[in-house]
Amino acid sequence: MKRSRLVKFLAPTVSAVLMAGLIGCSNEASQETNESSNNNEGTEQQEERFPIDIMTMNHQPEPPTPESPVWQAIEDYTNTEMNIQFVPSASYEERFNITLASGNLPHIMLTEQKSPSFINAVKDGAFWDLTDYLDEYESLSQMNDIVKNNISIDGRIYGIYRSRPLGRNATIIRQDWLDNLGMDIPETIDDFYDALYAFTYDDPDGNGQDDTYGMVVTEYEGPWDIMQTWFGVPNKWGEDSDGKLIPHFMTDEYREALTFFKKLYDEGLVNEDFAVMDPAQWSNPIVNGEAGVQVNVADEANRIQNKIWKENPDADDVMEIFRSPKGPNGHFNLPTQGYAGMFAISKTSVKTEDDLRRVLQFLDDLNSEEGQILANNGLEGQHYNIVDGELDQFSLEDDKLVAEYQDLNQLQMFIPEDRFLVGNQTRLNKKSDEIIAANEEIVVGNPAEPYISEVYAQRGQQLDNIIRDARIQFIVGQIDEQGLDEAVELWLRSGGEDYIAEINQLHEQAQ
């Protein structure tokens, strides 16, 4: 039975259990006599805790220890004894591969992505296939179908993903510039172009200087990936008229999108140095009043506004966010992967289906409201209070208190949704949440995401570089349509033909 409320006073509970055990030992004969009437009383409370070894990452210099009251409360809530191996995030991939090679795996192991080493381990039988077990659990059964597709390997599920919003991509814009120009939030791609043009040539800041431009882009190519989806370009793979899967760059919509990008560049509506600009400097031109638009994750808008206020505390609330503009072929948006790693369960440490179900129940419990609040907020009265219906996370002002639960959120999956306590949100944070939720209706999945390609494993980086380089060269005018055709031909000769054939074979087998 799930506990409906958190256990507030752990010490008395533990003492009661110990006392019950002592009484049981001293009255063994009497207990046997009355076994039929008393055997089931308090069974759940006296059930032996299940030991679970976990390997996950930490972001803080000193992660929590077993002495943490929050750690102990999670153990009490899940009826487990946790042995958590925290690994600094910067060195996690290296430690993951070393641990994987050793064969001495914990019960639960965070894998950051579907890396070749993880895929090979799955094929070697190192991790449980969880596909047929998930429907047995209240939260895990509600995993998002697109994200399940993204984490799957040949259509099977080998981990519980750590959820991240699928609809996070959006467009950030200076509302004050729109207001100065008498313009509205763009609704179509044509409107989007008009705003970029006006931001570049119509003096949006009103200073009489030619010192602004429309959109800032860096060498990080995510914005181009997002914007091309607006035109109906598939997410990596799409279907042709015969139902065969084809790469996104072999569609008419892709050429249409690249023509638009080149127009933006030729007319000076994006920064000329985008191909070499450091992504760490991405938001600076907006903060400094040089650029008016950024295509990025929605929550970056709030961070940009805070930077503006840091530079000038008297500045107005000037930033806004909007969903992707409607394109000529419909309303689309590129999703994120929808996850940041996943928890895989070792078959060497978890040997039986009974033990597997115990581990899955532990993960399911962590996704409950109580589990999420513990790992993200701590204990009520010790780390936070609810005052007049609002969260007062007072522990954030005390390094010692916050260390008792910070990084325990690295056990979290947030399936099917965030259920922990959130304090007062800014206007932009609320708007970001609204856009992220609405975007899930228009995100475009990748139909080939589950398929593990041997060709791509061997030649993927080379193939990707051919198309990536050609896109940038076309935008800046170094090649023309014929140059794009030649790049595609090079891609096909370099293993692309085999890659397409392999993906379609896998796709047919999965139908």
C-alpha positions in Angstrom: 0.0 0.0 0.0 1.3 3.5 -0.8 1.6 6.0 2.0 -0.6 8.9 1.3 1.4 11.4 3.4 5.1 11.6 4.2 6.3 10.2 7.5 7.2 13.3 9.6 8.8 11.7 12.6 11.1 8.9 11.6 12.8 8.1 14.9 9.6 7.0 16.8 8.7 4.8 13.8 12.0 3.1 13.8 11.9 2.7 17.6 8.4 1.1 17.4 9.6 -1.4 14.9 12.6 -2.3 17.0 10.4 -2.7 20.1 8.0 -4.9 18.2 10.9 -7.1 17.3 12.2 -7.4 20.9 8.7 -8.3 22.2 8.4 -10.9 19.4 11.7 -12.6 20.5 10.7 -12.7 24.2 7.3 -14.1 23.5 8.1 -16.5 20.7 5.9 -19.4 22.0 2.9 -17.1 22.5 3.3 -15.7 19.0 3.3 -19.2 17.5 0.2 -20.1 19.4 -1.7 -17.0 18.1 -0.1 -17.1 14.6 -3.4 -17.4 12.8 -4.9 -14.3 14.3 -1.8 -12.0 14.6 0.5 -13.1 11.7 -0.7 -10.4 9.3 -0.8 -7.5 11.7 1.7 -4.8 10.8 3.2 -6.9 8.0 3.9 -4.0 5.7 5.7 -2.0 8.4 7.9 -5.0 9.4 8.7 -6.0 5.8 12.5 -6.2 5.4 13.9 -3.2 3.5 15.1 -3.9 0.0 18.8 -2.9 -0.6 19.3 -1.0 -3.8 22.7 0.1 -5.3 22.4 3.2 -7.5 24.9 5.0 -9.7 23.9 8.5 -10.7 25.5 11.9 -11.2 25.9 14.9 -8.9 26.3 18.5 -9.7 27.1 19.9 -6.3 30.7 19.5 -4.7 29.3 17.6 -1.7 26.2 15.4 -2.5 24.0 14.1 0.3 25.1 11.2 2.5 23.1 8.5 4.2 23.0 10.7 7.3 20.7 13.1 5.5 17.2 13.1 7.0 15.9 13.4 3.4 17.8 10.4 2.3 16.4 8.5 5.3 12.9 9.7 4.6 13.1 8.4 1.0 14.3 5.0 2.3 11.4 5.0 4.7 8.9 5.9 2.0 10.1 3.4 -0.5 11.0 0.7 2.1 14.5 0.4 0.7 18.1 0.8 1.9 19.8 3.0 -0.7 23.5 2.8 -1.5 24.0 5.7 -3.9 27.2 6.2 -5.8 27.3 9.8 -6.8 29.7 10.6 -9.7 30.5 14.2 -10.7 28.6 15.1 -13.9 31.8 16.3 -15.7 33.4 12.8 -15.4 30.2 10.7 -15.5 30.5 9.3 -19.1 34.1 8.1 -18.3 33.0 6.5 -15.1 30.0 4.9 -16.8 32.1 3.2 -19.4 34.6 2.0 -16.8 31.9 0.5 -14.7 30.2 -1.0 -17.7 33.5 -2.7 -18.7 34.1 -4.0 -15.2 30.9 -6.1 -15.3 30.3 -5.2 -11.7 27.1 -3.1 -12.1 24.8 -1.6 -9.6 21.1 -2.4 -9.5 20.2 0.9 -11.2 22.6 2.7 -13.4 22.1 6.1 -15.1 23.1 6.2 -18.7 23.3 9.7 -20.2 22.3 8.6 -23.7 21.9 5.8 -26.2 25.7 5.6 -26.6 27.4 2.8 -28.5 28.7 1.3 -25.3 25.2 1.2 -23.8 23.7 -0.2 -27.0 26.4 -3.0 -27.1 25.8 -3.8 -23.4 22.0 -4.1 -24.1 22.7 -6.4 -27.0 25.0 -8.5 -24.8 22.1 -8.9 -22.3 23.5 -6.7 -19.5 20.2 -4.8 -18.8 16.6 -5.9 -18.4 14.1 -5.4 -21.2 11.4 -3.4 -19.3 8.9 -3.2 -22.1 6.4 -5.7 -20.9 6.6 -4.6 -17.2 5.8 -0.9 -17.4 2.0 -1.2 -17.5 2.1 -2.7 -14.0 3.1 0.6 -12.4 1.0 3.7 -11.7 3.5 6.3 -12.9 5.8 4.3 -15.2 2.8 3.2 -17.2 2.3 6.9 -18.2 5.6 7.4 -20.0 5.2 9.6 -23.1 5.0 7.7 -26.4 7.4 10.0 -28.3 10.0 9.8 -25.5 9.6 6.0 -25.3 10.2 5.9 -29.0 13.3 8.1 -28.6 14.8 5.9 -25.9 13.9 2.6 -27.4 16.4 0.2 -29.0 14.9 -1.7 -31.9 11.5 -0.9 -30.4 12.2 -2.2 -26.9 12.6 -0.2 -23.7 15.8 -0.8 -21.6 15.5 2.1 -19.2 13.3 4.6 -17.4 13.9 8.0 -18.8 14.5 11.2 -16.9 11.8 13.4 -18.4 12.5 16.8 -19.9 9.9 18.9 -21.8 9.4 17.8 -25.4 7.9 21.2 -26.4 10.7 23.3 -24.9 11.8 25.0 -28.1 10.4 28.4 -28.8 11.2 31.9 -30.0 12.3 34.7 -27.7 11.7 38.3 -28.8 12.1 41.9 -27.5 8.5 43.0 -26.9 9.6 46.6 -26.4 11.0 46.6 -30.0 7.7 45.3 -31.3 5.8 47.9 -29.3 8.1 50.7 -30.6 7.4 49.6 -34.2 3.7 49.0 -33.7 4.0 45.3 -34.5 2.4 42.2 -33.1 3.9 38.8 -32.1 4.6 36.9 -35.4 2.0 34.3 -36.2 3.4 33.1 -39.6 6.9 32.7 -41.1 6.2 35.8 -43.2 5.4 37.7 -40.0 8.6 36.4 -38.5 10.6 37.7 -41.5 8.9 41.1 -41.3 9.8 41.4 -37.6 13.5 40.5 -38.3 13.6 43.0 -41.2 12.1 45.8 -39.0 14.4 45.0 -36.2 17.3 45.5 -38.6 16.3 48.5 -40.6 13.6 50.4 -38.8 15.4 51.6 -35.7 13.5 49.5 -33.1 15.3 51.0 -30.1 14.6 54.6 -31.3 18.1 55.9 -30.9 18.5 57.0 -34.5 21.5 54.7 -35.0 21.9 51.8 -37.5 23.1 49.5 -34.7 20.5 46.6 -34.4 19.7 43.4 -36.3 17.0 40.8 -36.2 18.2 37.5 -34.9 21.4 36.2 -33.1 22.6 32.8 -34.1 25.9 31.0 -33.0 27.9 28.1 -34.2 25.5 25.9 -32.3 23.2 24.8 -35.1 20.1 24.1 -33.1 18.2 27.2 -34.3 18.5 26.1 -37.9 17.2 22.6 -37.0 14.3 24.2 -35.2 13.4 26.7 -37.9 13.6 24.3 -40.8 10.9 22.2 -39.0 8.6 25.2 -39.3 8.5 24.5 -43.0 7.5 20.9 -42.6 11.0 19.4 -42.8 10.9 16.0 -41.0 12.7 15.4 -37.8 15.8 13.6 -39.3 13.7 11.1 -41.2 10.4 11.4 -43.1 8.3 9.3 -45.5 8.3 9.7 -49.3 5.3 9.1 -51.5 5.9 5.3 -51.4 6.0 5.2 -47.6 9.8 4.7 -47.5 11.9 6.5 -45.0 14.2 9.2 -46.4 16.6 11.7 -44.7 15.1 15.1 -44.0 17.6 16.9 -46.3 16.2 15.0 -49.3 12.8 16.7 -49.1 11.5 19.7 -51.0 10.7 21.4 -47.7 14.4 21.3 -46.7 15.4 23.3 -49.8 12.6 25.7 -49.1 13.9 26.3 -45.6 17.5 26.8 -46.7 16.4 29.3 -49.3 14.7 31.3 -46.5 17.8 31.1 -44.3 20.0 32.3 -47.1 17.6 35.3 -47.5 18.0 36.2 -43.9 21.7 36.1 -44.1 22.0 38.0 -47.4 19.8 40.8 -46.1 21.8 41.1 -42.9 18.9 40.0 -40.6 21.2 37.6 -38.7 24.8 38.2 -37.4 27.4 37.7 -40.1 29.7 35.8 -37.8 27.2 33.2 -36.7 29.2 30.2 -37.9 32.1 31.0 -35.6 30.3 32.8 -32.7 30.8 31.2 -29.3 27.5 29.8 -27.9 28.4 31.1 -24.5 27.9 34.6 -25.8 24.6 33.8 -27.4 22.3 36.0 -25.3 24.7 39.0 -24.9 23.5 40.8 -28.1 19.9 40.8 -26.8 20.9 41.9 -23.4 23.0 44.7 -24.9 20.3 45.8 -27.2 21.9 44.8 -30.5 19.6 41.9 -31.5 15.9 41.3 -31.0 15.3 37.6 -31.5 16.7 34.2 -30.4 15.3 30.8 -31.3 16.1 28.7 -28.2 14.5 26.9 -25.3 11.5 28.9 -23.9 13.0 29.2 -20.4 16.0 31.2 -21.7 13.7 34.2 -21.9 13.5 34.6 -18.2 17.3 34.3 -17.9 17.8 37.0 -20.5 15.4 39.3 -18.7 17.2 38.7 -15.4 20.5 39.6 -17.1 19.0 42.8 -18.4 17.9 43.7 -14.9 21.3 42.8 -13.5 22.8 45.3 -16.0 20.1 47.9 -15.3 17.8 47.3 -12.3 15.5 50.1 -13.5 14.9 48.4 -16.9 11.4 47.4 -18.0 10.2 43.9 -18.4 10.9 43.7 -22.1 11.2 40.0 -23.1 8.5 37.8 -24.6 8.2 34.3 -25.8 6.0 32.7 -28.6 5.4 29.4 -30.2 6.8 28.5 -33.6 5.2 30.5 -36.4 2.9 28.7 -38.8 4.6 27.6 -41.9 3.3 27.1 -45.5 2.7 23.4 -44.8 1.2 23.6 -41.3 2.2 24.3 -37.7 5.2 22.3 -36.6 7.9 22.4 -33.9 11.0 20.4 -33.3 10.9 18.5 -30.0 13.8 18.0 -27.7 14.8 14.4 -27.1 12.4 14.6 -24.1 14.9 13.1 -21.7 18.2 13.6 -20.0 19.5 10.1 -19.6 17.7 7.0 -18.3 18.0 4.5 -15.5 18.8 1.0 -16.7 18.5 -2.0 -14.5 21.3 -4.6 -14.4 20.6 -8.2 -15.0 23.7 -9.3 -13.2 22.7 -7.5 -9.9 19.0 -7.9 -10.3 18.7 -11.6 -11.0 15.0 -12.5 -10.7 11.7 -11.0 -11.9 10.7 -10.6 -8.3 13.7 -8.4 -7.6 13.1 -6.6 -10.8 9.6 -5.7 -9.7 11.0 -4.4 -6.4 13.4 -2.1 -8.2 10.6 -0.9 -10.6 8.4 -0.2 -7.6 11.1 1.9 -6.1 11.4 3.9 -9.3 7.6 4.2 -9.5 7.5 5.5 -5.9 10.0 8.1 -6.6 7.7 9.5 -9.4 4.8 9.9 -7.0 4.0 13.3 -5.5 5.5 12.3 -2.1 8.7 11.0 -3.8 9.2 14.0 -5.9 8.6 16.5 -3.0 11.2 14.6 -0.9 13.9 14.6 -3.5 13.3 18.2 -4.7 12.0 20.1 -1.7 13.1 18.1 1.3 11.0 17.7 4.5 8.2 20.1 5.5 9.2 22.0 8.6 12.9 21.2 8.1 13.5 22.5 4.6 10.3 24.3 3.6 6.9 25.5 4.8 3.6 26.2 3.1 2.6 29.8 4.2 -0.8 31.1 3.1 -0.8 28.5 0.3 2.6 29.5 -1.0 5.9 27.6 -0.8 8.6 29.0 1.5 11.7 27.0 0.6 13.7 28.6 3.5 16.5 25.9 3.2 17.8 27.7 0.1 19.3 30.3 2.4 21.2 27.7 4.4 23.9 25.7 2.7 23.9 23.0 5.3 20.1 22.5 5.0 20.0 22.5 1.2 22.9 20.0 1.0 20.6 17.5 2.8 18.5 17.1 -0.4 20.2 18.8 -3.3 21.4 16.2 -5.8 18.9 13.7 -4.6 16.8 15.1 -7.5 19.3 13.2 -9.7 17.2 10.1 -8.7 14.2 11.7 -10.3 12.4 10.9 -13.6 9.3 13.2 -13.3 7.0 10.7 -15.0 4.4 11.6 -16.1 4.9 15.2 -14.9 6.5 17.4 -12.3 4.7 16.9 -9.0 7.1 18.6 -6.6 6.4 22.0 -5.0 7.1 25.2 -6.9 7.3 28.7 -5.5 6.1 31.9 -7.0 6.9 32.0 -10.7 7.8 35.0 -12.8 5.6 36.1 -15.7 8.0 34.6 -18.2 8.3 31.3 -16.3 4.5 31.0 -16.4 4.4 31.8 -20.1 7.2 29.4 -20.8 5.3 26.6 -19.1 2.2 27.4 -21.1 4.1 27.3 -24.4 5.9 24.1 -23.5 2.6 22.4 -22.8 1.0 23.8 -26.0 3.9 22.8 -28.1 3.4 19.1 -27.4 0.5 19.2 -29.8 2.7 20.2 -32.8 6.1 18.5 -32.1 7.4 16.2 -34.9 8.7 12.8 -33.9 11.5 10.9 -35.6 10.2 7.6 -36.9 13.7 6.1 -37.1 14.8 7.0 -33.6 14.5 3.4 -32.2 16.6 1.9 -35.0 20.2 1.0 -34.3 22.2 1.4 -37.5 25.5 -0.4 -38.0 26.3 1.9 -40.9 25.7 5.0 -38.8 27.7 3.6 -35.9 30.7 3.4 -38.2 30.2 6.4 -40.5 27.7 8.6 -38.7 30.0 11.5 -37.9 31.3 11.7 -41.4 27.8 11.6 -42.9 26.5 14.3 -40.5 29.4 16.6 -41.2 28.8 16.5 -45.0 25.2 17.7 -44.6 26.0 20.1 -41.8 28.8 21.8 -43.7 26.7 22.1 -46.9 23.9 23.8 -45.0 26.2 26.5 -43.6 28.0 26.9 -47.0 24.7 27.4 -48.7 23.4 29.9 -46.2 26.6 32.1 -46.5 26.7 31.8 -50.3 29.8 29.5 -50.7 27.8 27.0 -52.7 24.5 27.1 -54.7 21.7 24.6 -55.4 24.2 22.5 -57.5 26.6 22.5 -54.6 23.8 21.1 -52.4 23.1 18.4 -54.9 26.8 17.5 -55.0 26.9 17.3 -51.2 23.9 14.9 -51.2 25.6 12.8 -53.8 28.8 12.7 -51.7 26.7 11.7 -48.7 25.1 8.8 -50.7 28.5 7.6 -51.9 30.1 7.8 -48.4 27.7 5.3 -47.0 24.4 7.1 -47.2 22.8 4.7 -49.6 23.6 1.8 -47.3 22.3 3.8 -44.3 19.0 4.5 -46.1 18.6 0.8 -47.0 19.4 -0.4 -43.5 17.0 2.1 -41.8 14.2 1.0 -44.2 14.9 -2.7 -43.5 14.7 -2.1 -39.8 11.5 0.0 -40.3 9.8 -2.8 -42.3 10.8 -5.4 -39.6 9.2 -3.2 -36.9 5.9 -2.9 -38.7 
